[in-house]
Amino acid sequence: MALILTFLGKGGIGRTTVAIATAKKFAAQGKRVLLAGQEPIPAMSLLLGTPVSASPTEIAPNLQAVYLSATVMLEQNWTQIKELEAQYLRSPTLKSVYGQELGILPGMDTALALNAIREYDKSGQYDVIIYDGSGDMQTLRMVGIPDILSWYVRRFRKVLSNSDLGGMLAPFIQPIASAIFSVSSSLDELAKDSDNQATSILEAGKAALANPKRVTAYLVTTEDPIAIATAKYLWGSAQQVALTVSGVLLNRSTVTDALTAEFEPLSLSSIPHREGDDWQPLIDALPDFQNVANVPKSVTVDVANRQVQVFLPSFDKKQVKLTQYGPEITIEAGDQRHNLDLPSPLRGQPVQGAKFQNGYLIISF
C-alpha cells in the first residue's frame, strides 16, 4: 500500500512545482514514486523536461509520471463494462456503443481519476503516489467519493427494501433474471456479490482516507491574503470529507508569527523560489512527509461520555449547521454536508446538545 499525497490551494501559487519537488524528494530516498497529474496540460511536462503521457513514463530512477486522461480512462473502463455484459447477458446491448465516441460529463473525470489512483495503489508497484489535481473543492469531492457513496448505498438500499415498490418488484426479479441472464444463480445472488464487492471497495477507501499515513494533504499558499483565505477554507472543507491536512507549505514566502497563528496547530514550512533547473533547495526545504506530528482528527468519538467532536477549522459558528432528520447526524459547513456514521451505541440516538468551541463542533447524546 502506497502513501497517497495531494496538495490544496489557490490556483497559480506553485502546487505543481511543489508536487514535483516532493516526488523528487521521495525518489531520492529510494521510494518508488508515481506523480499523477489530473489532465494533459503542458505545465508538468515542461517542468519535468520530459513529455508525460497517459501511461506511466520513467522520469528518473524510482520516479514515474502519468497524466490521468479522462478520455483514455473512460475508453478503457467502457471496454471492461462491455466484456462483463457479454459474459453475463445472452444478448449484449452495448456492443454497438464504442468507448472512442463517449464524451466526458461533469464529475466523470474525478471519479475516473480516483479509480485510477486506486488501481495504481493496488498494483503494489509504488511506495508513494502524488496526485497533482485541481487542488480545490473538486479534489476534495473526489477523495470524498467513498464516504458519500457508502452513505447512498446504506440509506437507499434500506429505503428500497422497506418500500412498497421494493415489495412489488421482488416477485418479478427471479423470472426476469432467468430470462435474461445466462447463469444459474438468481439475480439476488448476483446483486449480493456485487454489493459485497462494492461495499468492500468503499470501506477500504474510507479506511485509507481516515489514516493520515495512507492518505494526506498539505496546504500550499503564499503570503497573499486571498491565497491564505483560500487555503484556510480548503482546510476546513477537507475535514468534511475526513481528509487529514498535515501541514502548510509557504511557497516563496517566509514563516511569520501571524501566519503561524492563522494555521495553528499545523506546522509551516517555507519553500524558496526555484532557480532554473536547480530543484535541490526546494527539496531540502520540504518537511518530512513520513514523520507528521499529531494533527487533529476530523472526527473523534467518545462513546463512554456519549460525545462526538468534529474539527472544523476556518469556519465560525454561523457557518456550521447541525441537523438530525434520519438515523445519522448531518453536518453542513461551507458547501459540503457530512453524514456521520456513528458506532452502534450512538447511532439513532437524539442529540442532547451541541456547541462550537475553538474550531470544534462538540455534539452530546
C-alpha positions, -999 to 999 in steps of 0.1 A, spaced: 0 0 0 13 34 -10 13 68 7 -11 89 -13 -3 126 -11 -20 157 -26 -18 194 -23 -46 220 -18 -45 257 -25 -54 286 -48 -45 282 -85 -13 298 -97 6 295 -64 30 267 -75 12 235 -64 26 216 -94 61 228 -86 58 217 -50 44 183 -62 73 177 -85 98 186 -57 81 162 -34 82 134 -60 119 141 -64 125 140 -27 108 106 -22 126 92 -53 160 103 -39 151 84 -7 147 52 -28 109 52 -28 91 41 -59 71 72 -68 42 79 -92 35 115 -99 -1 117 -113 -14 148 -130 -52 153 -135 -51 165 -171 -26 165 -200 -18 202 -197 18 212 -206 29 226 -172 41 193 -157 59 181 -188 77 215 -192 87 215 -155 99 179 -157 117 184 -190 101 152 -203 68 146 -222 43 129 -199 15 107 -214 -15 86 -203 9 57 -195 34 59 -167 66 75 -180 101 70 -165 114 104 -155 143 95 -133 154 65 -111 124 55 -89 102 82 -104 74 78 -130 48 104 -141 14 99 -157 -15 121 -169 -49 108 -157 -66 114 -191 -103 112 -186 -110 102 -222 -84 74 -221 -97 61 -188 -133 62 -199 -125 42 -230 -106 16 -210 -134 12 -184 -161 11 -211 -143 -19 -227 -144 -37 -194 -181 -29 -190 -188 -44 -224 -168 -75 -216 -188 -80 -184 -221 -75 -202 -211 -101 -228 -201 -125 -200 -235 -123 -182 -261 -114 -209 -273 -136 -237 -279 -106 -260 -254 -78 -251 -268 -44 -259 -237 -22 -255 -216 -38 -282 -226 -12 -308 -215 17 -285 -178 24 -286 -156 39 -259 -139 61 -285 -171 81 -291 -180 87 -254 -179 123 -241 -169 133 -206 -198 145 -184 -191 168 -154 -178 147 -125 -168 117 -146 -132 129 -147 -127 129 -110 -144 96 -104 -122 80 -131 -91 96 -116 -99 82 -82 -104 48 -96 -71 50 -115 -53 60 -83 -69 31 -65 -57 7 -93 -22 21 -92 -22 17 -54 -35 -19 -56 -8 -28 -81 19 -27 -55 43 -10 -79 46 22 -59 55 33 -24 43 69 -29 16 83 -52 15 121 -55 -17 134 -70 -14 169 -86 -50 177 -92 -70 209 -92 -62 214 -55 -97 228 -48 -132 217 -39 -131 194 -70 -102 174 -54 -120 173 -21 -152 159 -37 -131 133 -55 -114 120 -23 -148 121 -5 -165 98 -31 -161 66 -9 -177 82 21 -206 98 1 -213 67 -20 -213 45 11 -240 67 26 -261 65 -5 -258 27 -5 -267 21 31 -295 47 31 -312 40 -2 -308 2 -1 -327 2 32 -353 26 19 -360 5 -12 -361 -28 7 -387 -13 31 -408 4 4 -439 -8 -14 -420 -5 -47 -394 -30 -35 -421 -54 -23 -439 -52 -57 -407 -58 -77 -394 -87 -56 -417 -115 -72 -407 -105 -107 -369 -104 -102 -363 -142 -104 -382 -149 -137 -367 -118 -153 -332 -129 -142 -339 -164 -156 -350 -150 -189 -321 -125 -194 -291 -139 -175 -274 -170 -189 -264 -181 -154 -280 -205 -130 -278 -183 -99 -305 -158 -91 -303 -121 -96 -304 -118 -58 -272 -138 -56 -255 -116 -82 -267 -84 -65 -254 -97 -32 -220 -104 -46 -219 -71 -64 -229 -52 -33 -203 -70 -12 -176 -62 -37 -187 -26 -40 -191 -22 -2 -156 -36 3 -141 -11 -21 -159 18 -5 -150 7 31 -113 3 21 -114 38 6 -129 52 38 -104 34 60 -75 47 38 -88 82 39 -91 81 77 -54 71 81 -30 101 75 -2 76 70 -21 63 39 -38 95 25 -29 130 35 -29 166 21 -8 197 25 -19 232 20 1 254 -4 -1 291 -1 18 323 -4 16 354 19 -11 368 -4 -43 373 17 -65 357 -10 -43 326 -12 -43 324 27 -81 327 28 -85 300 1 -61 276 19 -79 280 52 -113 274 35 -100 242 19 -85 231 52 -119 233 69 -136 217 39 -111 188 39 -124 179 74 -158 174 59 -145 145 38 -123 132 66 -91 141 47 -63 149 71 -43 181 63 -9 175 78 9 209 72 13 241 53 39 249 26 46 286 22 57 289 -14 81 318 -20 71 331 14 86 333 49 71 319 81 59 346 104 41 347 138 10 360 121 9 331 95 16 306 123 -14 318 142 -36 316 110 -29 279 107 -24 267 142 -18 238 151 -4 229 117 34 232 111 46 256 84 75 252 60 90 279 39 97 269 3 122 290 -17 118 302 -52 132 277 -78 162 290 -98 163 274 -133 167 236 -131 180 236 -96 154 217 -75 176 209 -46 168 240 -24 131 232 -28 137 195 -19 157 204 11 131 228 24 102 203 23 91 187 55 95 150 64 62 138 50 65 104 67 70 118 102 40 140 106 33 155 141 0 148 156 -27 168 139 -64 169 149 -86 141 136 -116 151 116 -140 132 139 -133 119 174 -160 97 190 -161 92 228 -187 65 234 -182 64 272 -191 101 275 -216 99 246 -198 128 228 -185 134 193 -160 162 184 -158 174 148 -128 195 138 -139 223 115 -111 249 113 -116 282 95 -154 281 100 -172 300 126 -204 291 145 -227 308 119 -212 288 91 -219 254 107 -253 237 107 -262 205 126 -293 185 117 -308 151 125 -335 141 101 -327 104 99 -307 78 119 -275 98 113 -262 133 121 -257 157 92 -231 185 95 -232 213 70 -202 236 67 -192 256 37 -206 240 6 -205 204 19 -225 180 40 -211 152 61 -233 124 74 -217 109 105 -218 71 105 -217 67 143 -210 35 163 -240 14 173 -243 28 209 -248 63 195 -264 55 161 -300 68 160 -298 85 194 -312 120 197 -288 149 201 -290 164 236 -268 194 229 -241 209 207 -216 238 209 -189 253 187 -157 259 206 -121 266 194 -128 252 159 -146 221 172 -182 212 169 -189 192 201 -221 171 200 -236 154 231 -260 125 230 
